Amino acid sequence: MNSLLPFFSTNRPYDEVLSWLKQQLSHAGLRVMQTFDLRLTASLKLGNCACPHHGTDTCDCQMIVLLIYGNAPEPATLILHGNDGLSWLSLIDRPGQQADVKTVNAIHQALGIQASAGI
């Protein structure tokens, strides 16, 4: 699986999706730990952003990294990205940082998403 290819997208604002995501994963018995918040580092003016307002006061870009713990010793890493009222969820799954299949399946089940090929 491409490590940054979104497996879920929605026409909902980032903060609504983050709240829903945490609730769904928690109800499924998964532990969620937030490790990075783009808004807290916005002063760094990071590049590679598709937002037409990036770097201005009207920019609503947001990205957060969540570690999702199931029964495996290592967590799965999810990235939630949002801007312009849209949100995308990506799973990091690459050599050296492979996501546990059972944890990934539990995430998909909790979110009501069909597992994609290769997971």
N, C-alpha and C positions, 0 to 999 in steps of 0.2 A: 504494500500500500504506500502511496506517496505520502510522506509525513505531514504535508500541509494541505492536502486536498480535502475540502470540506465534505463531510458526509451528511450534513444537515444544514438546511438554510430555511429562513422564515422571513416573512414581511412584518416582523414585530421588532420594536425597539430593543436595543441591547439590554437595558436594565430590566425590562419585563422578562426577557429570555433568561437572564442570569438568575433571577428570583425563581422562575419556574424550574430551571435546570437543577438548582440546589435542592429544591423541594422534592422533585422527582427522584433524584439520586439518593437523597436521605431516606425517603419512604421505601426505597428498594434495599436499604441496609448498607449502602455504600457511604464511605466517609469522604467528605470533600474538604480539601485544603487549598485555599487561594494563595498563590505564590508570587504573582506579578500582576500589576495593574498599570496599564499604559497612562492613565490619567495622572498617576503619581509621578510619572517620568516625562510628562508632556513637555516640560521645559527643555528636554534634550533635543527636541525638534527632529525626531527620527524620520528618515526618508522612506521611500517605497510605499506611499499612501495614495490611494485612488480618490480620496476625498477632495473635492474642488475647493474646500475651505481650509485644508490642512495648514496648520501654522497660524491660523487666524482665530479670533475670538468665537467665530461661528462654527468652528470645526467640532463635530460631534463624534469623531473617531474614538473607538474604545477597543481595547484588547486586554484580555485577562487570561492568565494561565492557571488551570486548576489541576491539582493532583487528586486522582480518584482511587481510593483504597478499597479493595475487596478483600478476598481471602489470600491472595498472592502476596508474597513479601514485598514486591515492588509495585508502585502505583501506576495507573495509566495516566497519561498526560493529555488533557484536553485544552484546546485554545478556543476561546470564544471571541469573535471579532464582530464589531458592529459599527455601522455608520449610515447616515441618511435614512434611519428608520428600518434598516435591514440588519439581519444577524446571521452569522455562519459559525458552525461548530466543526472543528477539526480535531482529529486524534493523531498524536505522534506515535508512529509505529515504524521504526527503522532499525537497521542493525545497530546494536549498542544501546538501544532504547526501545526494545520491543515490548509491546503491550501484551499482558496476559490475556489469552483468548477467553477465559471464563469471565474476567473482569470486563472485557470489551463486550461480550455477549450480555452481561448484566446491565451495562450502560445502555446498550441498544434496547434491551427489553424495558428498562425503566423509562426510556424516552419514547417507547412505542415505535421504534425504527427497525426496519428489516436490516439484518446484518448484510454487509456487502461482501462480494467475492474477495477472497484473499485474507479475510479476518477469521 
